[in-house]
Structure formats: structure tokens, C-alpha cells
């Protein structure tokens, strides 16, 4: 399990803003895909690597359903004819496009263009994450309490005392000598002296110290994490969230609701009844939306951690299948350091636990959040095929924009044919 507090579509929106497609790689993709298609035509149709099969829960063949996430700032950049030909039938439009007035003019044109192209638009709603923090729908929260206590510690100090030491000192003394001279032819002398330094010694007392230790009491502090419940806040937040979602559903041209961050940060197991709470919230939102728009599509971005998903995130695929029209697990291989085989294995597990509801596998169009370089069209097609060959009814691309190799749409329209 990856502790995924910050893994989600909103995180990736911010991390992949400044990356551009490589037109040279597009040309390489085109040649490689054409070669593969030519090879596939001559190969036996039973070869599962080159054949995309999709089925509903009853096993009957179905049309591959393409969808993608779109940021508000990318609304004006979409080539609807291209993506429609490429098999895209659904768009999940970021909530900013619906709530920020600066996108109002673009929103009207966008919804009209989508309608004319026959593409359904769902409001992509960030549910249980606000200002970078997750909201526990049970009202549970943690807080720190600081308490003081006394403890015995050894404290160092200087112990001063006097010692008797012998010290040298200099003193000037007279040193006499004979100074000779001649007087009337006779040698005579007289005594003279000069001052010289002489070393003497004496004993004195000098102060010194040594380090000793004493035991003292010191005040220390410790922090304890405690749990609290603010059910009134949680109730208010959930009600406001539901009202906001219903207001999106009422917008003309919005025909679906896509729930993102409808989960715990990775510690659902610490909240008693966390999985049931998530399921009940989805049920409440679904009921509210279906009341105002009965044919609205209800979908949700789910974590892809199979049998551990409910334990860590409170997302039980089978339970959620009772209320969602479509399950969209974010099977982002780069963020998990996995490959297409993992996409297939994960798709198979979730599709078999979706309570019969269709599963559209969410796939990143770039290598990873840490390395947001667009995948080649060939690699992205292979990822889609890995999902479709293992029970998925469709795919969802995260995301449209400069992290998507648009050459993909030249070939994705034939998926499932």
C-alpha cells in the first residue's frame, strides 16, 4: 500500500501544468502504431495482446467507453471533433469552471460545443479535501495537548577552591664589582655596582575549579495526540457539500457528477465505521442528485489498492457499486512504479468486485506525477488495452492538456472494434 494522502487528480492537476508534447514522438508513434495495426491484421485473432475485448458483467460484448478529466483552464483548447472521433463520450470538468466567475463565458461555449458533439459533461467535484487537508466525515479530528512534568536531571557546575602553588618572580639587586684605575703610577680600584635581576620563589594561593554534578528538578513538556469529534461541523460540511453538488447538477448542460477525494487520506482504519460513512455519503449525494436530475451519471474517482482499499481509504468497491453508475479507479501505474500488467491485474480485480457496475479505468497520460512527461500514443493505447482485456468497460484519461499526446485520438476510436 502506498500511503496516499496527497495522491489524487487535484494533486496531478497542479504538478503537470508546465509540460509540453513532443511532436517528433508523435511521428514515431504514428509509424509504430501503423506497423502494429498491419501486423495485427495478419495475426491470428485469438492473440489477446493485439485484440481488445470488453464485456459487461453478463459477458456480452459492449462498446468501449472513453472519458477524460479536463481542467477549467483547458476548456477553450479542446478539439471536440478530434476527441469524439477518438472515442471520448464523457468529460469530467473541474469544479472551478462552474464556481469561478472568470470561466463563465468559456463555460457556456464549452457546454454548447460538448452538446453538439454528443459528449456528456459531468462536474468534477473535490469532496473531502479542503485547503489541502482531508475532512473526516465522521467529525473525527486530532489535536495536541502539551503537559508539564518534573524530572530529576544532573546539572553540571563549577566547584571553586584554593591551592598553594610555588611561583617565581624577579627582583632587582645590586651586584658589586671592582673598578680599577691608575693613580700616580699605582694601580688602584674602587667598588661599584650595577642592578641585575635575580629570580626568587614564593608560595601563593590560587583559585581554580573542577566540574561537579548535582541533582536538580527540571520542568519538561510532552505532547500527546488526542482524538476529538466535532459532529456538528462534519454534519454541516457534508450538507454544504451535497448542496453544492446539487447546484452543479442543476446547471443546464451538466449531466453528471464525478466525485473526487471521496475518501480518507490513508487512515480510514483509524476511524470506526469509516467505510460505512463513505458509502452513506455517496448514497446521500446520489439520492440528492437523482432527485433533481434522474438521468445524471454518478461516478467517483477511487483508489486502486484492491482488497486493501476499504481498510485504508474507506472505499469499498462492492458497496459503492450500489449507488454509483460507474466506478473509476485511478490505476496510475507511474505513481506506483508499476507497468501495464499491473493495470490489467487491478482492472480484473475491481471489475469483479463492482457489484455489476461498469468500471472505467483511470489512466495517466504521462509517466508519473514526479515525471510528467507525456506517454507515447503507443504506450497509452497499450495501457488502455490492458484494462479493456481484463474486464473494464472503458477508460478515463487523466488528463486533457499539455500532458496528453493528442496522436492517441487518431487510433483510440477503433478500440473495441
Secondary structure as UniProt FT lines:
FT   TURN            5..6
FT   HELIX           9..15
FT   TURN            16..18
FT   HELIX           23..42
FT   TURN            45..46
FT   TURN            48..49
FT   TURN            57..58
FT   STRAND          65..70
FT   HELIX           72..77
FT   HELIX           80..85
FT   TURN            86..87
FT   STRAND          88..94
FT   HELIX           96..99
FT   HELIX           101..103
FT   HELIX           104..117
FT   STRAND          120..126
FT   STRAND          129..130
FT   TURN            131..132
FT   STRAND          133..134
FT   TURN            137..138
FT   STRAND          140..183
FT   TURN            184..185
FT   STRAND          186..229
FT   HELIX           231..249
FT   TURN            252..253
FT   STRAND          256..260
FT   HELIX           268..270
FT   TURN            272..273
FT   HELIX           274..292
FT   TURN            294..295
FT   STRAND          297..302
FT   HELIX           306..308
FT   HELIX           309..313
FT   HELIX           317..320
FT   TURN            321..323
FT   STRAND          326..330
FT   HELIX           333..336
FT   HELIX           340..351
FT   TURN            352..353
FT   TURN            355..356
FT   STRAND          358..364
FT   HELIX           377..388
FT   TURN            389..391
FT   STRAND          394..398
FT   TURN            402..403
FT   HELIX           406..408
FT   HELIX           409..412
FT   TURN            413..416
//
